[in-house]
Amino acid sequence: NLLASWGENRKFLIRNPLTATCLFSKAVHGASVTQVLFKSNHQLLSVSEDHTIRIWDTRTFKCIQTILDKHGNSEDYFKAICWDDSRKTIVTGSTHPVLYRTRALQDRVDSGLTGAAEVHTDTGHAKPIFSVIFNPKFCHIITIDRERINAWDISSGDRLVSWTPSDWQGGGITAACIGVSYRRLMVAVDDGLMYSLNYTKRIVISS
């Protein structure tokens, strides 16, 4: 077992949790480290404000892969990270989700920077999300802001629907819920109207 800590000094520390002995301490990024995550196969992920994710071998403490964020700007950097072990995919993001599938690392410890394949990125919403709804019948996640309805496949993470309804009047969306049959999405708008939607086909059923 290992214990990791990190902070604004651009480095992270690895300790033996039983003895508190420091096993590794080094400035490994060009800016503050925002998160460190252990994953399977003796590997550790570190993410930083320098727009990189680094993958480390915890047996040798060598960097075996570096992933560069090509989408961010100076203020839009990776702020969180998790590992989907079933799909061997890194899930990260700042204002939108980004997924990376790591290359087969094998014994490429000495290769340093190896890159990664980006498998999914989506801007999602431009405005704050106020409602997230799970549809168990179709295994969809529905995310809603004042202007947009998105539906996502829960198994793949793919966005199935992105809809800014123009078929109604009355201002922005204020509330939403799924119907009892899980086939209709009910939304309310500013002027007090409610709409019944077939969200997968982008159709207004009634108001």
C-alpha positions in Angstrom: 0.0 0.0 0.0 1.1 3.5 -0.8 -0.1 7.0 0.3 0.1 10.0 -2.1 -0.2 13.7 -1.4 0.2 16.7 -3.7 -0.2 20.5 -3.8 0.8 23.8 -5.3 4.6 23.2 -5.2 4.4 21.2 -8.5 5.3 17.9 -6.9 3.7 14.9 -5.2 4.9 12.7 -2.5 4.6 8.9 -2.1 4.9 7.5 1.4 4.7 4.1 3.1 1.5 4.6 5.1 2.8 2.3 7.9 6.1 3.9 8.5 5.5 7.4 7.0 8.7 6.9 5.1 8.9 9.1 2.0 9.6 6.9 -1.0 9.3 9.6 -3.8 9.3 13.4 -3.8 9.9 15.4 -6.9 8.6 18.4 -8.9 7.1 16.4 -11.7 4.9 19.1 -13.4 5.3 22.6 -14.6 2.5 23.9 -12.4 0.4 22.9 -9.4 -0.7 19.3 -9.2 -4.5 19.2 -8.9 -5.0 15.5 -8.3 -3.2 12.1 -8.0 -5.0 8.8 -8.5 -3.8 5.2 -8.1 -5.0 2.7 -10.6 -4.5 -1.0 -11.4 -1.2 -2.6 -12.6 1.1 -0.6 -10.3 0.3 2.7 -11.9 -0.5 6.2 -10.7 -2.0 9.2 -12.6 -1.1 12.8 -11.8 -2.9 15.8 -13.3 -1.7 19.4 -13.3 -2.5 23.0 -14.2 0.3 22.6 -16.8 -2.3 20.8 -19.0 -0.8 17.4 -18.7 -1.7 14.0 -17.3 1.3 11.8 -16.4 1.2 8.1 -15.8 3.8 6.6 -13.4 5.0 3.1 -12.6 4.8 3.0 -8.8 7.5 0.3 -8.7 10.2 2.4 -10.3 8.6 5.9 -9.9 9.3 6.6 -13.6 7.0 8.5 -15.9 5.8 6.0 -18.6 3.3 8.2 -20.4 2.4 11.9 -20.7 -0.9 13.1 -22.1 -1.2 16.7 -23.3 -4.5 18.6 -23.1 -4.9 20.2 -26.6 -8.2 21.9 -25.8 -7.6 24.0 -22.7 -6.4 27.6 -22.3 -4.5 29.2 -19.4 -7.6 29.1 -17.1 -9.2 25.9 -18.5 -7.0 23.0 -17.3 -7.8 19.5 -16.0 -9.2 19.8 -12.5 -10.3 16.2 -11.8 -9.6 12.7 -13.0 -10.8 9.2 -12.6 -10.0 5.8 -14.2 -12.6 3.5 -15.9 -10.9 0.1 -15.4 -13.5 -1.8 -17.5 -12.8 0.3 -20.6 -9.2 1.2 -19.7 -10.1 4.9 -20.1 -9.1 8.1 -18.3 -12.0 10.4 -17.6 -11.1 14.0 -17.0 -12.1 17.5 -17.8 -12.6 21.1 -16.7 -15.6 22.7 -18.3 -16.4 19.6 -20.4 -15.7 15.9 -20.2 -12.7 14.5 -22.0 -11.9 10.8 -22.3 -8.5 9.3 -23.2 -7.6 5.7 -23.8 -4.0 5.0 -22.9 -1.7 3.1 -25.3 -0.5 -0.4 -24.5 2.4 0.5 -22.2 4.0 -2.9 -22.0 7.7 -2.3 -21.1 8.0 1.2 -22.5 9.2 2.6 -19.2 12.2 4.1 -20.8 10.3 5.8 -23.6 9.2 8.8 -21.5 6.6 10.6 -23.5 4.3 8.2 -25.4 1.0 10.1 -26.0 -2.5 8.8 -25.9 -5.6 8.4 -28.1 -8.4 10.8 -27.3 -11.6 8.8 -27.5 -14.3 11.3 -26.6 -14.6 15.0 -25.9 -17.8 17.0 -25.8 -18.5 20.6 -24.9 -21.7 19.5 -23.2 -23.3 22.7 -22.0 -22.4 26.4 -22.4 -24.6 27.3 -19.4 -24.9 25.9 -15.9 -26.7 22.5 -15.7 -29.6 22.7 -13.3 -31.1 19.2 -13.8 -29.7 15.7 -14.3 -32.2 12.9 -14.9 -31.6 9.2 -15.2 -33.8 7.2 -17.7 -33.6 3.6 -16.6 -35.7 2.3 -19.5 -33.2 3.4 -22.1 -30.1 3.9 -19.9 -29.9 7.6 -20.7 -28.6 10.4 -18.6 -30.4 13.7 -19.5 -28.7 17.0 -18.7 -30.6 20.2 -18.9 -29.7 23.9 -18.7 -31.8 26.9 -19.4 -31.6 26.5 -23.2 -30.4 23.0 -24.0 -31.4 19.4 -23.5 -28.6 16.8 -23.9 -29.1 13.0 -23.6 -26.1 10.7 -23.1 -25.6 7.0 -23.4 -24.6 5.8 -20.0 -22.5 2.8 -21.2 -20.4 4.6 -23.8 -20.6 8.2 -22.7 -21.6 9.3 -26.2 -24.0 12.3 -26.6 -27.1 11.0 -28.3 -29.2 14.1 -28.4 -28.4 17.8 -28.3 -31.5 19.9 -28.6 -32.2 23.6 -28.2 -35.9 23.6 -28.7 -37.2 26.3 -31.0 -40.8 25.0 -31.3 -42.1 26.8 -28.2 -42.4 30.3 -26.9 -42.1 31.4 -23.3 -38.4 31.7 -22.4 -35.9 29.4 -20.8 -36.4 26.0 -19.2 -37.0 26.2 -15.4 -37.8 22.6 -14.4 -37.9 19.1 -15.8 -38.8 15.5 -15.0 -39.2 12.2 -16.8 -42.7 10.7 -17.4 -43.8 7.5 -15.6 -43.4 5.5 -18.9 -39.8 6.9 -19.3 -40.7 7.8 -22.9 -41.6 11.5 -22.4 -39.7 14.4 -20.9 -41.8 17.1 -19.1 -40.3 20.6 -19.0 -41.6 23.9 -17.7 -40.6 27.3 -19.1 -40.5 30.9 -17.8 -44.1 31.9 -18.8 -45.6 29.0 -16.8 -46.2 26.6 -19.8 -45.3 22.9 -19.6 -44.3 20.8 -22.6 -44.3 17.1 -23.1 -41.4 16.1 -25.3 -40.1 13.0 -27.2 -36.5 14.1 -26.5 -34.9 11.4 -28.5 -36.7 12.5 -31.7 -36.7 16.2 -30.8 -40.5 16.4 -31.0 -42.9 18.5 -28.9 -45.9 16.2 -28.2 -48.1 18.6 -26.4 -48.2 21.8 -24.3 
